[in-house]
Amino acid sequence: MRRSKVISAWSLLAASALVLTACGGGGDAGGNGSTGDAASMAEGKAQEGDTFVLADVPEMDPVTVAIDEGYSAYNNVTADANSSYNTYVLTSVLAGATVLDGNNKVLLNGDVMESIELTSEDPFTVEWKAKEGVKWSDGDQWDCREFYLAWLAHSGTTEGFNAASTTGYELVEPECVDDYTFKGVFSEPYIDYKELFSGTSMMPAHIVEQELDIDDIRDVEPGSSEAKKVAKFWSGEWKGFKPELMPGSGPYKIKSFDSNSETVVLEKNPHWIGAKGGPKEVTVRAISDTKAMATALQNGEIDVAASTQPDATAADTLKSLTSQGVTYASAPQLTYEHLDLNLNREVFKDEAARKAFFQVVDREEIVNKLLKPVQEDAEPLGSIVFFTGEEGYEDRYSDKMGQGPEAAMKTLEEGGWKKGEDGIYEKDGVRFSVSISHNENERRSQTVEIIQSQAQAAGIEVKDDTDPNFLKGRVDKGDYDIALFGWSSGPFKATQKSLYITDGGQNWQGLSDPKIDEAYAKATSATSEEEALEHYIAADEAIAENYATIPLFETPSMWAFRGIDRVYMQSYYGALWNVGEWEAAE
C-alpha cells in the first residue's frame, strides 16, 4: 500500500486498532475468559507490512461455520440488503481493493491489486491498479470495469441505484486509464479514500453487460437511460442466489443457497490466481440461538461457532470444551448496539418525549446483567461516532441517561404530557406507547424486558416487537418506533455519514440537523486528521443533543473452533476473512 507523504491516515488507523484490541484483553485475552491467544491469530499468515495475500497452505477437508443470521443477498451494498451477515459470507467470495486484518489494520489486497497510490494532492487524485490475470469464477476478467460499475452505482449520479452510501464516490471524476487502472480525480480532498472499492462492493460488470446487452460498461454515461437500466439491474437482480448471475472473484464462489434452512455452501473459485489451500468447501449455517450454536459445536455438527451476539451461558459452554480440542476466544468489535428513535413517529417528534425516554433507560443495568458475564470490563458506550479509547472519544450520554422515573415524569409534565387513567402519559391524543423492534435474538429480548420495567415506572408503555425479518425489509423502511440493532463499522469515520446526515442513504430514523450535516461535510473534506477529528467530535456532540439515538455498548464477538489451526473473527468481515489459509489442526 502506498504511503502518502502529506496525508498519513495510517497512523490514526493503527492507533485506533491498537487501542481497540488492547481493551479486549490483548495477547492473553484472559480478561474475557478466552482459552486461546486471540492476538496471535489476528494477522494473516503471509501478510507483510501494508499488504495482505493468502498464505500458501495445504488444502483441508470441508468445514461448517455457524453465524447468527442467514445470508440474503449477493449485492450487500444496497440500502435494503446491507447486513453484516451477508458480509460474513461474501468476504471470501467478492474481492475488494483492501482487506482488514484482525487488528483492523487496512491492507492492500495483494492477491488482486498491484497498488493504490495517491498521485496528486492538487487536484486530489488516486489510482487503483488491479493485477492482470484476476478472474471471476466464470472465467471473465476482474478489471477496471468493476471499478467503473462500483463508482457508477455509488456516485449518486443516476436515479435508481439504491446504494447504502455514496460517501466519497460522489466526489470522484472517473477514468479507466487502461484495462487495469482506475483513476479518480476528487473534487475535494478525501483522506478515507482507502475505504472506496473495498470489501464486498465490487459487482461483476460483465454480468451487467451480458444481461443488458451492453458492449462495455465504461461507455455508459451517468444519468443516461442506459445507466438507469443498469441501476435497476444492480439494485434488484442480485438478491438471494442465481449461479449464472453471481460468480465469485475471491478464493471462493457460492455453490448453493437454501433460503429455508438459511444455509450457504461455498466452493473454490477455479480461476483464483492466489494460494489454493484452505477448506475444499465451506458450509455457512445460520443459528440464531447462541446457546444452540454452542451445543452444535459441542455435538460436532459444526466446526466453527462465530457469534456477534455475546451470551453468558453459551460462552460458559464453549469454554468448557477445551478437553474436546475446542479453542474459545472473545474480542471487541467495531460494532455498537444501539436504540434508534424514529423521529417520524408522532410521539418522538416531541423533544420532551425523547428526553424522558433517555432518562428512563438505565444502561448500567443492561450491561451488568447481559454483557459482563461475557466481557468482565464491559461498560456503556458514551459515543456514537467514536469507540472507547479512540482519540476524540468522550462520554456524551451518561448525563442524559438512567436518571430514573421521577426525572422522566418531570420532563414529560413540563412538556405538556399528562397521565391517563391507565397510568400512561399522553399528549394531544398521543399515548406514550411505543414498541422496540428487533430481530429474533434472546439478548435483545432481554434488553427490551429490562427497559419495559424501567419505563413502566415512569408512565411509558414499551412493547416488544420481535420480528425475525426485521433487519431484512423493515428497518430500512423506517417501519418501527424504536429500532434495536447493531451497526458494524470499518475503521473509516466517513462511512458513518449516510447514517446521520439529512436524507442519508441509511438514515432511516428521520434525523435531520444542519449542525450534523455541516460537521460531517467538513470532516469528510478535511485535509488533515486533526481537522477531520475536530469535525467528527462536533458531529458526535450534535447527534447526542438531538436525543435520537442511544448507544448501549460495544458488542464483543465470541467464537470457538475445533479441527482448524487458527480462526480469528474479524470485527467487520467475520471469521471467513482469511478462510483460504485455514489448515487442519495438528
ROKOLLO-88077 format. One record per residue (C-alpha): residue number from 1; x, y, z negated. Coordinates in steps of 0.25 Angstrom, whole numbers. Layout:
N
(NUM; (X; Y; Z))
...
% end
This chain:
586
(1; (0; 0; 0))
(2; (5; 14; 3))
(3; (9; 23; -8))
(4; (5; 38; -6))
(5; (16; 48; -9))
(6; (6; 58; -14))
(7; (-7; 51; -18))
(8; (-4; 40; -26))
(9; (-17; 33; -31))
(10; (-9; 21; -34))
(11; (-4; 26; -48))
(12; (-19; 29; -52))
(13; (-24; 15; -48))
(14; (-12; 8; -54))
(15; (-14; 15; -67))
(16; (-29; 12; -67))
(17; (-27; -3; -65))
(18; (-16; -4; -76))
(19; (-26; 2; -86))
(20; (-38; -6; -82))
(21; (-30; -19; -82))
(22; (-24; -15; -96))
(23; (-37; -13; -102))
(24; (-41; -27; -99))
(25; (-30; -33; -107))
(26; (-19; -32; -97))
(27; (-10; -44; -96))
(28; (-14; -53; -107))
(29; (-29; -50; -105))
(30; (-31; -55; -119))
(31; (-40; -43; -124))
(32; (-51; -49; -115))
(33; (-49; -63; -118))
(34; (-42; -67; -105))
(35; (-36; -81; -104))
(36; (-27; -77; -93))
(37; (-18; -66; -90))
(38; (-27; -57; -81))
(39; (-16; -47; -78))
(40; (-7; -57; -71))
(41; (-18; -61; -62))
(42; (-21; -47; -57))
(43; (-12; -45; -46))
(44; (-11; -53; -33))
(45; (0; -63; -32))
(46; (6; -57; -20))
(47; (3; -42; -21))
(48; (15; -33; -21))
(49; (15; -18; -24))
(50; (3; -12; -18))
(51; (0; -23; -8))
(52; (-9; -36; -10))
(53; (-8; -49; -2))
(54; (-14; -62; -5))
(55; (-3; -71; -10))
(56; (0; -84; -2))
(57; (-5; -95; -11))
(58; (-9; -109; -9))
(59; (-24; -112; -5))
(60; (-33; -117; -16))
(61; (-46; -125; -17))
(62; (-59; -117; -17))
(63; (-63; -109; -29))
(64; (-76; -104; -34))
(65; (-77; -90; -41))
(66; (-89; -84; -48))
(67; (-93; -70; -49))
(68; (-105; -63; -56))
(69; (-113; -59; -44))
(70; (-114; -64; -29))
(71; (-109; -59; -16))
(72; (-120; -52; -8))
(73; (-113; -44; 4))
(74; (-101; -45; 13))
(75; (-101; -30; 14))
(76; (-99; -26; 0))
(77; (-96; -11; 3))
(78; (-111; -7; 6))
(79; (-118; 0; -5))
(80; (-129; -11; -6))
(81; (-120; -22; -7))
(82; (-108; -17; -15))
(83; (-105; -27; -26))
(84; (-93; -31; -34))
(85; (-97; -46; -31))
(86; (-97; -44; -16))
(87; (-83; -38; -18))
(88; (-78; -50; -27))
(89; (-82; -60; -15))
(90; (-77; -51; -3))
(91; (-64; -47; -9))
(92; (-57; -59; -3))
(93; (-66; -58; 10))
(94; (-64; -44; 14))
(95; (-51; -38; 15))
(96; (-48; -23; 11))
(97; (-36; -14; 13))
(98; (-33; -14; -2))
(99; (-34; -24; -14))
(100; (-35; -22; -29))
(101; (-28; -32; -38))
(102; (-32; -36; -52))
(103; (-25; -23; -57))
(104; (-34; -15; -47))
(105; (-21; -11; -40))
(106; (-24; -6; -26))
(107; (-16; -15; -16))
(108; (-15; -15; -1))
(109; (-21; -27; 5))
(110; (-9; -32; 11))
(111; (-15; -44; 17))
(112; (-23; -36; 27))
(113; (-17; -22; 26))
(114; (-3; -16; 31))
(115; (-5; -3; 23))
(116; (-14; 8; 18))
(117; (-6; 21; 20))
(118; (-9; 36; 17))
(119; (-3; 42; 29))
(120; (-6; 57; 27))
(121; (-11; 65; 15))
(122; (-16; 77; 24))
(123; (-25; 72; 30))
(124; (-26; 61; 21))
(125; (-24; 49; 30))
(126; (-23; 34; 26))
(127; (-20; 22; 36))
(128; (-25; 8; 33))
(129; (-17; -3; 41))
(130; (-22; -17; 42))
(131; (-13; -29; 45))
(132; (-14; -35; 59))
(133; (-20; -49; 59))
(134; (-30; -47; 47))
(135; (-43; -55; 52))
(136; (-57; -57; 48))
(137; (-61; -72; 45))
(138; (-67; -72; 59))
(139; (-54; -68; 65))
(140; (-57; -54; 68))
(141; (-47; -43; 65))
(142; (-47; -35; 52))
(143; (-42; -21; 56))
(144; (-45; -6; 58))
(145; (-59; -9; 62))
(146; (-63; -14; 48))
(147; (-57; -1; 42))
(148; (-65; 7; 52))
(149; (-78; 0; 49))
(150; (-76; 2; 34))
(151; (-73; 17; 36))
(152; (-86; 18; 45))
(153; (-94; 11; 34))
(154; (-89; 19; 22))
(155; (-87; 33; 28))
(156; (-101; 38; 27))
(157; (-101; 42; 42))
(158; (-112; 33; 47))
(159; (-126; 30; 41))
(160; (-130; 16; 37))
(161; (-117; 12; 30))
(162; (-121; 9; 16))
(163; (-106; 9; 11))
(164; (-105; 9; -4))
(165; (-95; 20; -4))
(166; (-89; 30; 7))
(167; (-79; 36; -3))
(168; (-66; 38; 5))
(169; (-71; 33; 18))
(170; (-79; 46; 21))
(171; (-66; 54; 21))
(172; (-59; 45; 32))
(173; (-58; 48; 47))
(174; (-55; 34; 52))
(175; (-45; 30; 63))
(176; (-41; 16; 67))
(177; (-27; 19; 71))
(178; (-25; 5; 77))
(179; (-32; -8; 74))
(180; (-26; -10; 60))
(181; (-24; 5; 55))
(182; (-36; 13; 50))
(183; (-32; 28; 47))
(184; (-41; 36; 38))
(185; (-40; 51; 38))
(186; (-46; 57; 26))
(187; (-54; 70; 25))
(188; (-48; 72; 11))
(189; (-38; 64; 2))
(190; (-43; 51; -3))
(191; (-34; 45; -13))
(192; (-42; 32; -15))
(193; (-41; 28; 0))
(194; (-35; 14; -4))
(195; (-50; 11; -8))
(196; (-54; 12; 6))
(197; (-55; -1; 15))
(198; (-53; -9; 2))
(199; (-60; -21; -4))
(200; (-71; -26; 4))
(201; (-74; -14; 12))
(202; (-69; -19; 26))
(203; (-80; -26; 34))
(204; (-77; -33; 47))
(205; (-78; -23; 58))
(206; (-78; -34; 69))
(207; (-91; -40; 64))
(208; (-98; -26; 65))
(209; (-92; -25; 79))
(210; (-97; -39; 83))
(211; (-111; -37; 77))
(212; (-114; -23; 82))
(213; (-107; -25; 96))
(214; (-96; -14; 93))
(215; (-83; -15; 100))
(216; (-75; -8; 90))
(217; (-80; -3; 76))
(218; (-69; 8; 77))
(219; (-77; 15; 88))
(220; (-90; 16; 80))
(221; (-92; 31; 77))
(222; (-97; 34; 63))
(223; (-111; 39; 63))
(224; (-114; 33; 77))
(225; (-126; 23; 80))
(226; (-115; 12; 81))
(227; (-110; 16; 67))
(228; (-124; 15; 61))
(229; (-125; 1; 67))
(230; (-112; -3; 60))
(231; (-117; 3; 47))
(232; (-130; -5; 48))
(233; (-122; -18; 50))
(234; (-111; -14; 40))
(235; (-122; -11; 29))
(236; (-131; -22; 32))
(237; (-125; -35; 38))
(238; (-114; -39; 28))
(239; (-123; -44; 17))
(240; (-122; -58; 12))
(241; (-114; -67; 21))
(242; (-114; -70; 36))
(243; (-102; -77; 41))
(244; (-102; -71; 55))
(245; (-102; -57; 49))
(246; (-94; -58; 37))
(247; (-79; -62; 39))
(248; (-68; -61; 29))
(249; (-56; -52; 31))
(250; (-49; -57; 17))
(251; (-43; -70; 14))
(252; (-57; -76; 13))
(253; (-71; -75; 20))
(254; (-85; -78; 16))
(255; (-89; -93; 19))
(256; (-103; -93; 13))
(257; (-112; -85; 5))
(258; (-124; -91; -3))
(259; (-133; -80; -8))
(260; (-142; -89; -16))
(261; (-130; -94; -25))
(262; (-122; -81; -23))
(263; (-110; -89; -18))
(264; (-100; -85; -8))
(265; (-89; -94; -2))
(266; (-76; -89; 3))
(267; (-66; -96; 12))
(268; (-53; -92; 18))
(269; (-52; -82; 30))
(270; (-46; -90; 41))
(271; (-39; -77; 47))
(272; (-34; -71; 34))
(273; (-19; -67; 36))
(274; (-15; -67; 21))
(275; (-12; -78; 12))
(276; (-20; -90; 14))
(277; (-21; -96; 0))
(278; (-31; -95; -11))
(279; (-44; -103; -12))
(280; (-49; -110; 0))
(281; (-63; -106; -3))
(282; (-69; -97; -14))
(283; (-84; -98; -18))
(284; (-89; -86; -26))
(285; (-101; -88; -35))
(286; (-110; -78; -42))
(287; (-112; -82; -56))
(288; (-119; -70; -63))
(289; (-119; -76; -77))
(290; (-105; -75; -82))
(291; (-107; -86; -92))
(292; (-111; -95; -81))
(293; (-99; -91; -73))
(294; (-90; -95; -85))
(295; (-97; -108; -86))
(296; (-96; -111; -71))
(297; (-81; -109; -73))
(298; (-81; -118; -85))
(299; (-88; -129; -77))
(300; (-79; -128; -65))
(301; (-89; -122; -56))
(302; (-81; -110; -53))
(303; (-66; -107; -53))
(304; (-67; -92; -56))
(305; (-77; -84; -64))
(306; (-75; -70; -61))
(307; (-85; -60; -68))
(308; (-86; -45; -69))
(309; (-97; -47; -80))
(310; (-90; -50; -93))
(311; (-97; -59; -102))
(312; (-92; -63; -116))
(313; (-98; -77; -116))
(314; (-93; -80; -102))
(315; (-79; -75; -106))
(316; (-78; -84; -118))
(317; (-82; -96; -109))
(318; (-71; -92; -99))
(319; (-60; -90; -110))
(320; (-63; -104; -116))
(321; (-60; -111; -103))
(322; (-45; -109; -103))
(323; (-43; -124; -107))
(324; (-50; -127; -93))
(325; (-40; -119; -86))
(326; (-48; -106; -85))
(327; (-42; -92; -85))
(328; (-51; -81; -90))
(329; (-48; -66; -88))
(330; (-54; -53; -90))
(331; (-50; -39; -85))
(332; (-56; -25; -84))
(333; (-62; -22; -70))
(334; (-64; -9; -63))
(335; (-79; -11; -66))
(336; (-88; -4; -75))
(337; (-102; -8; -80))
(338; (-112; 4; -80))
(339; (-126; 9; -80))
(340; (-131; 18; -69))
(341; (-143; 26; -72))
(342; (-152; 29; -59))
(343; (-154; 44; -59))
(344; (-165; 42; -48))
(345; (-174; 36; -59))
(346; (-183; 46; -66))
(347; (-178; 42; -80))
(348; (-164; 45; -76))
(349; (-166; 58; -69))
(350; (-167; 63; -83))
(351; (-154; 66; -89))
(352; (-159; 64; -103))
(353; (-163; 50; -100))
(354; (-149; 47; -94))
(355; (-142; 53; -107))
(356; (-151; 45; -116))
(357; (-149; 32; -109))
(358; (-134; 35; -110))
(359; (-135; 37; -125))
(360; (-143; 24; -128))
(361; (-133; 15; -121))
(362; (-122; 10; -131))
(363; (-111; 5; -122))
(364; (-103; 1; -134))
(365; (-114; -10; -138))
(366; (-114; -15; -123))
(367; (-99; -16; -123))
(368; (-97; -22; -137))
(369; (-108; -33; -134))
(370; (-105; -36; -120))
(371; (-91; -33; -116))
(372; (-81; -34; -127))
(373; (-83; -49; -128))
(374; (-76; -50; -115))
(375; (-67; -37; -116))
(376; (-64; -34; -130))
(377; (-59; -20; -127))
(378; (-71; -16; -119))
(379; (-77; -2; -121))
(380; (-88; 6; -114))
(381; (-83; 13; -101))
(382; (-82; 28; -102))
(383; (-82; 32; -88))
(384; (-88; 29; -74))
(385; (-76; 34; -66))
(386; (-64; 28; -74))
(387; (-61; 15; -81))
(388; (-55; 15; -95))
(389; (-41; 18; -95))
(390; (-41; 25; -81))
(391; (-36; 39; -80))
(392; (-48; 48; -81))
(393; (-56; 39; -90))
(394; (-63; 45; -101))
(395; (-75; 41; -109))
(396; (-86; 49; -103))
(397; (-98; 41; -108))
(398; (-97; 37; -123))
(399; (-102; 51; -127))
(400; (-115; 49; -119))
(401; (-118; 34; -123))
(402; (-122; 26; -134))
(403; (-128; 37; -143))
(404; (-140; 29; -148))
(405; (-155; 30; -146))
(406; (-156; 43; -155))
(407; (-147; 51; -146))
(408; (-154; 45; -133))
(409; (-168; 49; -138))
(410; (-164; 63; -142))
(411; (-159; 65; -128))
(412; (-172; 60; -122))
(413; (-181; 68; -130))
(414; (-172; 81; -128))
(415; (-174; 77; -113))
(416; (-189; 77; -114))
(417; (-191; 62; -116))
(418; (-202; 57; -125))
(419; (-204; 43; -131))
(420; (-216; 36; -126))
(421; (-226; 27; -134))
(422; (-217; 15; -131))
(423; (-205; 22; -137))
(424; (-199; 24; -123))
(425; (-195; 38; -119))
(426; (-202; 45; -107))
(427; (-202; 58; -100))
(428; (-211; 63; -89))
(429; (-217; 50; -87))
(430; (-204; 42; -86))
(431; (-201; 32; -97))
(432; (-187; 29; -100))
(433; (-188; 15; -96))
(434; (-176; 10; -87))
(435; (-171; -3; -82))
(436; (-156; -7; -82))
(437; (-154; -15; -69))
(438; (-142; -25; -67))
(439; (-139; -38; -61))
(440; (-140; -51; -68))
(441; (-130; -50; -78))
(442; (-130; -54; -93))
(443; (-121; -44; -98))
(444; (-129; -33; -90))
(445; (-142; -38; -96))
(446; (-135; -38; -110))
(447; (-131; -23; -107))
(448; (-146; -20; -104))
(449; (-150; -27; -117))
(450; (-141; -18; -125))
(451; (-145; -5; -118))
(452; (-160; -9; -119))
(453; (-159; -10; -134))
(454; (-151; 4; -135))
(455; (-161; 11; -126))
(456; (-173; 6; -133))
(457; (-170; 13; -146))
(458; (-169; 26; -138))
(459; (-183; 24; -131))
(460; (-177; 20; -118))
(461; (-182; 7; -111))
(462; (-172; -1; -104))
(463; (-176; -13; -95))
(464; (-166; -24; -90))
(465; (-167; -25; -75))
(466; (-159; -37; -71))
(467; (-158; -40; -56))
(468; (-148; -50; -50))
(469; (-149; -42; -38))
(470; (-147; -28; -44))
(471; (-133; -26; -38))
(472; (-137; -31; -25))
(473; (-148; -22; -20))
(474; (-154; -14; -31))
(475; (-142; -6; -38))
(476; (-138; 1; -24))
(477; (-152; 6; -22))
(478; (-153; 12; -36))
(479; (-164; 2; -40))
(480; (-162; 4; -55))
(481; (-164; 13; -67))
(482; (-151; 9; -73))
(483; (-141; 0; -66))
(484; (-131; -9; -74))
(485; (-119; -14; -66))
(486; (-104; -12; -64))
(487; (-96; -4; -54))
(488; (-83; -11; -49))
(489; (-73; -1; -45))
(490; (-60; -1; -37))
(491; (-49; 8; -42))
(492; (-53; 19; -34))
(493; (-61; 30; -40))
(494; (-66; 35; -27))
(495; (-75; 23; -25))
(496; (-84; 28; -37))
(497; (-88; 40; -29))
(498; (-100; 33; -22))
(499; (-106; 29; -35))
(500; (-108; 42; -42))
(501; (-108; 53; -31))
(502; (-121; 58; -26))
(503; (-127; 48; -16))
(504; (-115; 40; -17))
(505; (-116; 26; -10))
(506; (-116; 19; -23))
(507; (-123; 30; -32))
(508; (-136; 22; -34))
(509; (-140; 29; -46))
(510; (-142; 43; -40))
(511; (-131; 50; -47))
(512; (-129; 64; -42))
(513; (-120; 75; -48))
(514; (-112; 85; -40))
(515; (-101; 84; -50))
(516; (-99; 69; -48))
(517; (-99; 71; -33))
(518; (-89; 82; -33))
(519; (-80; 75; -43))
(520; (-79; 62; -34))
(521; (-77; 71; -21))
(522; (-65; 78; -27))
(523; (-60; 65; -33))
(524; (-60; 57; -21))
(525; (-54; 68; -12))
(526; (-43; 71; -23))
(527; (-28; 71; -18))
(528; (-23; 66; -31))
(529; (-26; 56; -42))
(530; (-26; 67; -53))
(531; (-36; 76; -45))
(532; (-45; 63; -42))
(533; (-45; 59; -57))
(534; (-50; 73; -61))
(535; (-62; 72; -52))
(536; (-65; 57; -56))
(537; (-65; 62; -70))
(538; (-75; 73; -66))
(539; (-84; 63; -59))
(540; (-84; 53; -71))
(541; (-88; 65; -80))
(542; (-99; 69; -71))
(543; (-105; 55; -70))
(544; (-105; 54; -85))
(545; (-112; 67; -87))
(546; (-123; 62; -77))
(547; (-127; 51; -87))
(548; (-130; 42; -75))
(549; (-120; 30; -77))
(550; (-116; 23; -90))
(551; (-102; 16; -89))
(552; (-103; 4; -98))
(553; (-90; -3; -98))
(554; (-79; -8; -89))
(555; (-82; -22; -85))
(556; (-71; -33; -87))
(557; (-71; -44; -78))
(558; (-69; -59; -83))
(559; (-64; -70; -75))
(560; (-59; -84; -76))
(561; (-54; -95; -67))
(562; (-49; -109; -66))
(563; (-40; -116; -56))
(564; (-34; -104; -50))
(565; (-21; -98; -53))
(566; (-26; -84; -56))
(567; (-38; -75; -54))
(568; (-40; -60; -57))
(569; (-53; -53; -56))
(570; (-50; -40; -49))
(571; (-58; -29; -54))
(572; (-65; -25; -41))
(573; (-63; -37; -32))
(574; (-65; -48; -41))
(575; (-58; -61; -42))
(576; (-56; -64; -28))
(577; (-47; -52; -24))
(578; (-35; -62; -23))
(579; (-42; -75; -21))
(580; (-33; -78; -9))
(581; (-22; -80; -19))
(582; (-28; -89; -29))
(583; (-21; -102; -32))
(584; (-25; -115; -39))
(585; (-20; -115; -53))
(586; (-9; -124; -57))
% end
